[in-house]
Structures are given as C-alpha cells and as structure tokens.
Amino acid sequence: MFKKFTEKTGIEINIVKGSADQLIQRLISEGENSPADILLTVDAGRLYRAKEVGLLQPIRSRMLYRNIPSSLRDPDNEWFALTVRARVIVYSKERVSQDDLSTYEDLASSKWKGRIAVRSSSNIYNQSLMASLIEANGKKKALDWAKAVRLNMARAPRGSDRDQARAVAAGIADIAIMNTYYIGKLASSSDPKDREVVKKVAIFFPNQKNRGTHINISGAGVTKSAKNKENAIKFLEFLSSAESQDVFGSINFEYPVKIANNKSDLLKSWGSFKSDKLNLSILGKRNSDAVKLFDKAGWE
C-alpha cells in the first residue's frame, strides 16, 4: 500500500519500525528536530498518550472527517483510525454452545471457573477493554469483574492472543478473550497446526443486546514536528479512501473503519456485529485507572 501511494503521488515514504512505546519515546527525545511526519500505530490508548505528551497536531481535512466516523477519531482531530479490530470471545466448538455466551460481564460468572484463557494485564488490548468496562459500569463493578475473571482463568496469563486460541484448541481452556485479526493470522499461517486451531474454535461477539462489542483500532496522526505536513495529510487521506479500506481485510484481517463496508470473505464468515460507539479517546483517558484496577485484582 505504501508503494501504491508512491506510484499514485510520487511521494516517497521512509519507514522506521518499532513498538509504539519505542516510537513515542523516540519522538519525545528528538523533539522539534524529529524527521518523522506521521506516527502510525495500534490502539487508541497509545495514540491518546502520544497526543497527551504533545507529539501530534490537529489536522483539517474534509476527506478524513468524511471517511472516519467521529467515534473513531480524536475529538480534536489529532489522530484518526485507519482500521478496526474487535476484542471477542473465541470458544471451543466442542465444549461450548454459543447459547452459553452473552457479554463480557458474564465472564465473571462462576460457570466459567477454570475455563478462560487470556493474556497479561500489561497488554494494551486488555487495558483498553478494561477501560471500556470502567466507562460502562464504573470502577467498582469493573474491579469486581477483573477479580472474578482472574479466578475463572484456566491458567496464569501468558503468551499472545494467538496462544489463547491455541490453548482453547488444545483443551486447556474452553474460551479465550482475543482480537479478531489473530484468528485471521492463524487461518493464513504456514503452520498446519495453526490452521487446525481455527477449525476447532469459533468467534462470538459479546454485548450485542446492549452497548455492542468492544473495538479498537490501528490509527495515525501527523507529528507536531512534521516538515512535510501537506504530504502527510495526503497519505492519511489515501489510507482512509475506499480504495485502501477495501484492501485492509485481506492484508491484516482488520475491518475498515466503516465496518459494514467490509469486503473480506474471511471476515464476513465471522458474522456481522454491532460495535460499541464509545469515542475511543476514552480508552486513553481511562488507561491509568484500568492498570490500577488490574493490579488490585491480582491479574498478572
């Protein structure tokens, strides 16, 4: 997609890769002298942090405003979602009926004791899910939920989201909390064992009868130090265009920002769903609360 943008516009793209924390720290260190024009990363919580430490700038673009729903962009237009992923319940087709599943809140029920696989509380995806629960239900209920889910775990948190699906397929757990696109990665894996995992599990979208399933994003913003602001905006506009959005599902198994416009057959096979319309900046605002509550709950 970067090559396609260059072919279309003649604008060259230089990429520096790293974790979100590494890139944010580098931008802080470089300050006004940073050569970076764009920060592209995952999770609204990280983009919120980049904004809070003054690394981004507000953008004026009718195309971005039109292409990106308001709930999926910063209220001050300092960052914009480019793709969407849902954090779902993945369950064993053999041991769990879809009728047994309903909401994130229900995972605190004693019926799931010893049956849940989920990764560490240090993971940003879990922190953002927890932030959404704090916003929906308040801190006390969110803490009670985290304590109960901790007691319902089949094992201590470990590994990536893919490892949680592998645990369900292996019979270590019956359900897992994970992002949808990891199922896509397993399904397309060169390892036949991973492809077998996908055959043994199914995806359930929680909270369809109330606020909707928790979603998060990959997104980007233009840096405050950008020397090529106009070209940077053009690049974000290109990634938000229908042409680019149609491609994301097959590249990284994420949904377009307008989920109903998804054209990926694999993603369609998981079913349609209602998403939580919470403005994702809230996930960043609630992040520190989420981390503290996880610690109180003893969630490793």
C-alpha positions as CSV (number, residue, x, y, z in Angstrom):
1,M,0.0,0.0,0.0
2,F,2.9,2.3,0.7
3,K,4.2,1.5,-2.8
4,K,0.8,2.2,-4.3
5,F,0.7,5.6,-2.7
6,T,4.1,6.5,-4.1
7,E,3.1,5.3,-7.5
8,K,0.0,7.4,-7.3
9,T,1.5,10.6,-5.9
10,G,5.3,10.4,-6.5
11,I,5.7,11.0,-2.7
12,E,8.4,8.7,-1.2
13,I,7.7,7.1,2.2
14,N,10.5,6.3,4.6
15,I,9.6,3.8,7.3
16,V,11.1,3.4,10.8
17,K,9.7,0.4,12.6
18,G,9.4,-0.2,16.3
19,S,7.0,-0.8,19.2
20,A,4.6,2.1,20.0
21,D,6.4,2.8,23.2
22,Q,9.8,2.9,21.4
23,L,8.5,5.3,18.7
24,I,6.8,7.6,21.2
25,Q,9.9,7.8,23.3
26,R,12.0,8.5,20.2
27,L,9.6,11.3,19.2
28,I,9.9,12.8,22.7
29,S,13.7,12.6,22.6
30,E,14.0,14.1,19.1
31,G,11.5,16.9,19.8
32,E,11.3,19.6,17.1
33,N,14.2,18.0,15.3
34,S,12.4,14.8,14.6
35,P,12.3,13.8,10.9
36,A,9.1,11.9,11.5
37,D,5.9,13.3,9.8
38,I,3.5,10.5,10.9
39,L,3.0,8.2,13.9
40,L,1.3,5.1,12.7
41,T,0.5,2.5,15.5
42,V,-2.1,0.3,17.1
43,D,-4.5,1.0,19.9
44,A,-6.4,4.2,20.7
45,G,-4.8,4.3,24.2
46,R,-1.3,4.7,22.7
47,L,-2.5,7.4,20.3
48,Y,-4.1,9.2,23.2
49,R,-0.8,9.0,25.0
50,A,1.1,10.5,22.0
51,K,-1.4,13.4,22.0
52,E,-1.2,14.0,25.7
53,V,2.6,14.3,25.6
54,G,2.3,16.8,22.8
55,L,3.6,14.8,19.9
56,L,0.7,15.3,17.5
57,Q,-1.1,18.2,15.9
58,P,-4.7,18.8,14.8
59,I,-5.5,18.2,11.2
60,R,-8.0,19.9,8.9
61,S,-9.2,17.5,6.2
62,R,-12.7,17.2,4.9
63,M,-11.9,13.8,3.4
64,L,-10.7,12.4,6.8
65,Y,-13.8,13.9,8.5
66,R,-16.0,12.3,5.9
67,N,-14.2,8.9,5.8
68,I,-13.6,8.4,9.5
69,P,-16.6,8.1,11.9
70,S,-16.4,10.7,14.8
71,S,-16.2,7.9,17.4
72,L,-13.0,6.6,15.7
73,R,-11.0,9.8,15.8
74,D,-9.6,12.2,18.3
75,P,-12.2,14.9,19.3
76,D,-9.5,17.5,18.4
77,N,-8.7,15.6,15.2
78,E,-5.1,14.9,16.2
79,W,-5.4,11.2,15.4
80,F,-7.6,9.0,13.1
81,A,-8.5,5.4,13.0
82,L,-7.5,3.5,9.8
83,T,-8.6,0.0,10.7
84,V,-10.8,-1.6,13.3
85,R,-10.4,-4.9,15.3
86,A,-12.9,-6.3,17.7
87,R,-12.0,-7.9,21.1
88,V,-14.1,-11.0,21.1
89,I,-14.7,-14.3,22.9
90,V,-13.3,-17.3,21.0
91,Y,-14.8,-20.6,22.1
92,S,-14.4,-24.3,21.6
93,K,-16.9,-25.7,19.2
94,E,-16.9,-29.0,21.0
95,R,-17.3,-27.8,24.6
96,V,-19.2,-24.5,24.5
97,S,-22.5,-23.7,23.0
98,Q,-23.0,-20.2,21.6
99,D,-26.1,-20.0,23.7
100,D,-23.8,-20.1,26.8
101,L,-22.2,-16.8,25.8
102,S,-23.6,-13.3,26.1
103,T,-21.5,-10.4,27.5
104,Y,-18.0,-9.5,28.8
105,E,-19.7,-9.1,32.2
106,D,-20.9,-12.7,32.1
107,L,-17.3,-13.9,32.0
108,A,-17.3,-13.2,35.8
109,S,-19.9,-15.9,36.3
110,S,-18.8,-19.0,38.3
111,K,-19.9,-21.2,35.3
112,W,-16.6,-20.2,33.7
113,K,-14.4,-21.2,36.6
114,G,-11.2,-22.7,35.3
115,R,-12.2,-22.2,31.7
116,I,-10.9,-18.8,30.5
117,A,-7.6,-18.1,28.7
118,V,-6.5,-14.5,28.4
119,R,-3.2,-12.7,28.3
120,S,-1.5,-10.4,30.8
121,S,-2.9,-7.2,32.2
122,S,0.2,-5.4,30.9
123,N,-1.2,-5.9,27.4
124,I,-2.7,-2.7,26.0
125,Y,-5.6,-4.6,24.4
126,N,-6.7,-5.9,27.8
127,Q,-6.2,-2.4,29.3
128,S,-8.4,-0.8,26.7
129,L,-11.1,-3.5,27.2
130,M,-10.9,-2.8,30.9
131,A,-11.1,1.0,30.2
132,S,-14.3,0.4,28.3
133,L,-15.8,-1.6,31.2
134,I,-14.9,1.2,33.6
135,E,-16.7,3.7,31.4
136,A,-19.7,1.4,31.0
137,N,-20.1,0.1,34.6
138,G,-18.0,2.2,36.9
139,K,-14.7,1.4,38.8
140,K,-16.2,-0.8,41.5
141,K,-18.0,-3.1,39.1
142,A,-15.0,-3.2,36.8
143,L,-12.8,-4.2,39.7
144,D,-15.2,-6.9,40.8
145,W,-15.2,-8.2,37.2
146,A,-11.4,-8.3,37.0
147,K,-11.2,-10.2,40.3
148,A,-13.8,-12.8,39.1
149,V,-12.3,-13.3,35.7
150,R,-8.9,-13.8,37.4
151,L,-10.4,-16.6,39.5
152,N,-12.0,-18.1,36.3
153,M,-8.7,-18.4,34.4
154,A,-7.7,-21.9,33.3
155,R,-4.0,-20.8,33.8
156,A,-1.9,-17.8,34.7
157,P,-1.9,-15.2,31.9
158,R,0.8,-15.9,29.3
159,G,1.6,-15.5,25.6
160,S,0.0,-13.7,22.8
161,D,-3.7,-13.6,21.6
162,R,-2.8,-16.5,19.3
163,D,-1.6,-18.5,22.2
164,Q,-5.0,-18.1,23.9
165,A,-6.7,-19.6,20.8
166,R,-4.2,-22.4,20.8
167,A,-5.0,-23.1,24.5
168,V,-8.7,-23.4,23.7
169,A,-8.0,-25.8,20.7
170,A,-5.7,-27.9,23.0
171,G,-8.4,-28.2,25.7
172,I,-6.5,-26.2,28.3
173,A,-9.3,-23.6,28.3
174,D,-12.8,-23.5,26.8
175,I,-13.0,-19.8,25.9
176,A,-10.5,-17.0,25.3
177,I,-10.5,-13.2,25.1
178,M,-8.7,-12.1,21.9
179,N,-8.7,-9.8,18.9
180,T,-10.4,-10.9,15.8
181,Y,-7.5,-10.4,13.4
182,Y,-5.4,-13.0,15.2
183,I,-7.9,-15.6,14.0
184,G,-7.1,-14.4,10.5
185,K,-3.4,-14.7,11.2
186,L,-3.9,-18.3,12.4
187,A,-6.1,-19.2,9.4
188,S,-3.4,-17.9,7.0
189,S,-0.5,-19.4,8.9
190,S,2.1,-21.6,7.0
191,D,2.0,-23.9,10.1
192,P,-0.8,-26.5,9.6
193,K,-1.2,-26.8,13.4
194,D,-2.3,-23.2,13.5
195,R,-4.8,-23.8,10.7
196,E,-6.2,-26.7,12.7
197,V,-6.7,-24.4,15.7
198,V,-9.1,-22.3,13.6
199,K,-11.2,-25.4,12.7
200,K,-11.7,-26.1,16.4
201,V,-12.9,-22.6,17.5
202,A,-15.5,-20.0,16.7
203,I,-15.9,-16.3,17.3
204,F,-18.6,-14.7,19.5
205,F,-19.3,-11.0,19.5
206,P,-20.2,-10.0,23.1
207,N,-22.8,-7.5,24.3
208,Q,-24.9,-7.5,21.1
209,K,-28.1,-6.8,23.1
210,N,-26.8,-3.7,24.8
211,R,-23.8,-1.4,24.0
212,G,-22.1,-3.6,21.4
213,T,-18.7,-5.4,21.2
214,H,-15.6,-3.5,22.3
215,I,-13.5,-2.4,19.3
216,N,-10.0,-0.8,19.0
217,I,-8.0,0.5,16.1
218,S,-4.8,0.9,14.1
219,G,-4.5,4.6,13.6
220,A,-2.2,7.5,12.8
221,G,-1.6,11.2,13.4
222,V,0.6,13.9,12.0
223,T,3.5,14.8,14.3
224,K,3.9,18.2,15.7
225,S,7.4,18.4,14.2
226,A,6.3,17.3,10.7
227,K,8.3,19.0,8.0
228,N,6.1,17.6,5.3
229,K,2.6,18.2,6.8
230,E,0.8,18.5,3.5
231,N,2.1,15.2,2.1
232,A,1.5,13.5,5.5
233,I,-2.2,14.5,5.3
234,K,-2.4,13.2,1.7
235,F,-1.0,9.9,3.0
236,L,-3.7,9.6,5.7
237,E,-6.4,10.6,3.3
238,F,-5.1,7.8,0.9
239,L,-5.3,5.2,3.7
240,S,-8.8,6.3,4.6
241,S,-10.0,6.1,1.0
242,A,-12.4,3.4,-0.2
243,E,-9.6,2.1,-2.4
244,S,-7.3,1.4,0.6
245,Q,-10.0,0.5,3.1
246,D,-11.1,-2.4,0.8
247,V,-7.6,-3.9,0.9
248,F,-7.0,-3.9,4.7
249,G,-9.2,-7.0,5.3
250,S,-7.1,-9.2,3.1
251,I,-3.7,-7.7,4.2
252,N,-4.0,-7.7,8.0
253,F,-7.5,-9.2,8.7
254,E,-8.8,-5.9,10.2
255,Y,-12.1,-4.3,9.5
256,P,-12.4,-1.0,7.6
257,V,-13.3,2.0,9.7
258,K,-16.9,1.7,8.3
259,I,-17.3,-1.9,9.4
260,A,-20.4,-2.5,7.2
261,N,-18.3,-1.9,4.1
262,N,-16.1,-4.9,4.8
263,K,-15.4,-6.9,1.6
264,S,-13.2,-9.7,3.1
265,D,-14.9,-13.1,2.8
266,L,-12.9,-14.4,5.8
267,L,-14.2,-11.5,8.0
268,K,-17.7,-11.9,6.6
269,S,-17.6,-15.6,7.7
270,W,-17.3,-14.5,11.3
271,G,-20.7,-12.8,11.1
272,S,-21.8,-9.2,11.3
273,F,-21.9,-7.4,14.7
274,K,-22.8,-4.2,16.5
275,S,-19.8,-2.3,17.8
276,D,-19.6,-0.1,20.9
277,K,-19.9,3.5,19.8
278,L,-17.8,4.8,22.7
279,N,-15.4,7.5,21.5
280,L,-12.1,5.7,21.6
281,S,-10.3,8.6,23.2
282,I,-12.0,7.4,26.4
283,L,-9.8,4.3,26.3
284,G,-6.7,6.5,26.7
285,K,-8.3,8.6,29.4
286,R,-9.2,5.5,31.4
287,N,-6.0,3.7,30.9
288,S,-4.3,4.5,34.2
289,D,-7.5,3.5,36.0
290,A,-7.5,0.2,34.2
291,V,-3.9,-0.5,35.1
292,K,-4.5,0.3,38.8
293,L,-7.7,-1.9,38.9
294,F,-5.9,-4.9,37.3
295,D,-3.2,-4.6,39.9
296,K,-5.8,-4.5,42.7
297,A,-7.5,-7.6,41.2
298,G,-4.2,-9.5,41.1
299,W,-4.5,-10.0,37.4
300,E,-0.9,-10.8,36.4
